[in-house]
Amino acid sequence: MRVLLIEDEPDLRDLVTAGLKAAGYAVDAVGDWPDAAILLDLADYDCVVLDRMLPSGDSLYALDRRRRAGWSGPVLCLTALHTLPDRVDGFHSGADDYLAKPFAMEELVVRVGSLARRAAHRLPVHLAHADLRMDEARREVHRGGILLTLTHKEYAVLRHLLVHRETVVTRTALVEHCWDEMADPVSNVVDAVMAGLRRKLGPPPLIHTVRGHGFLLGRPDPDDL
């Protein structure tokens, strides 16, 4: 999943970025709304974490304008403005959740994950395909009843393939949804993660390469069963 963090205080921005990345999210982080607006026009984010008081002013005004223009991405306000009127203003302006500073990183990670899952076409917590099972709440993956140990990137790539199972997913789509803006779409990062993921999933193969197009999470070949 890909998260946009908008926070003007550098130390806190670095701390939140590190915490979200440690939880497996790809994170783009900026310090003010004008920079965020550019990224929002270029990419689809699973969640936006938004500080209110930015150098350009209260970000709720910009959020409200974007909502009125039809943008529907999930937003969590992370702010020191924590009174009841502050929270009500946040929800009226289009925030989906509101977390006051100071906060616990574990709670922020859980709230971001909850918003992202709700926004992803109302996907269920449990995703399944053939004998593959993914539990989003526990961040666990089983195949044939066996628990697999996946890296954060392997988990993110597999999740995207599960969401779009039996549909060809391009390398570009995987980079856009599973890596941050620093990733090089022409590098071999996708192939490297895919190789590790295939090895851990084991036989018979579920992830198939569609030459010139991308990857397909399909059914095992009957000859492999």
Salt bridges, closest charged atoms under 4 A:
GLU7 OE1 - LYS101 NZ 2.82
ASP28 OD2 - ARG2 NH2 2.81
ASP41 OD1 - ARG66 NH2 2.62
ASP51 OD1 - LYS101 NZ 3.42
ASP58 OD2 - ARG52 NH2 2.62
ASP64 OD2 - ARG68 NE 2.81
ASP96 OD2 - ARG67 NH2 3.03
ASP97 OD1 - ARG111 NH1 2.72
GLU107 OE2 - ARG111 NH2 2.78
ASP131 OD1 - ARG143 NE 2.89
ASP135 OD2 - HIS126 ND1 3.87
ASP135 OD2 - ARG138 NE 3.88
GLU136 OE2 - ARG159 NE 2.65
GLU154 OE1 - LYS200 NZ 2.78
GLU166 OE2 - ARG219 NE 3.47
ASP180 OD2 - LYS21 NZ 3.47
ASP191 OD1 - ARG171 NH2 2.73
